[in-house]
Amino acid sequence: MKMKLFYPMVERESIIVNKMSELAEHEFGIALYCETCDRLEEVDPNDWLQQGLPDISYSEMGFKCGECGEKGQKQIYPLVDGEMEMMAH
């Protein structure tokens, strides 16, 4: 006997996360990976804003590695209990 599975769609409101304040509001952070140094650096939007840095569009920002100065690859992660929740690749 075959069973038919039904998964109802859950309607969710879309969120917009273009600026640092929007990342902070929705509890996301930015991880920057430097391929040259093979290291990961975290940017917490809350810390960014508390330091008085501009509420910029993170996608347009060219973040650089704090060690070698090379451009980092940006990844957005959810914050869990205020900490970055790293996802497995």
Residue pairs with C-beta under 8 A, 6 or more apart in sequence:
15 22
15 26
16 22
17 23
17 26
17 28
17 76
18 57
18 58
18 59
19 55
19 56
19 57
19 58
20 45
20 48
20 49
20 53
20 54
20 55
20 56
20 58
21 45
21 49
21 55
23 29
23 30
23 45
23 58
23 76
24 45
24 46
24 48
24 49
27 78
27 79
28 45
28 76
28 77
28 78
28 79
29 42
29 43
29 44
29 45
29 76
29 77
29 78
29 79
29 84
30 42
30 43
30 45
30 58
30 63
30 74
30 75
30 76
30 77
31 40
31 41
31 42
31 43
31 74
31 75
31 76
31 77
31 84
31 86
32 40
32 41
32 42
32 43
32 63
32 65
32 72
32 73
32 74
32 75
33 39
33 40
33 41
33 72
33 73
33 75
34 40
34 41
34 65
34 67
34 68
34 70
34 72
34 73
35 70
35 73
36 65
36 68
36 70
37 65
37 67
37 68
37 70
39 65
39 67
41 65
41 66
41 72
42 84
43 63
44 79
45 58
49 55
58 74
59 74
62 71
63 71
63 72
63 74
64 70
64 71
64 72
65 71
65 72
77 84
77 85
77 86
77 87
78 85
79 85
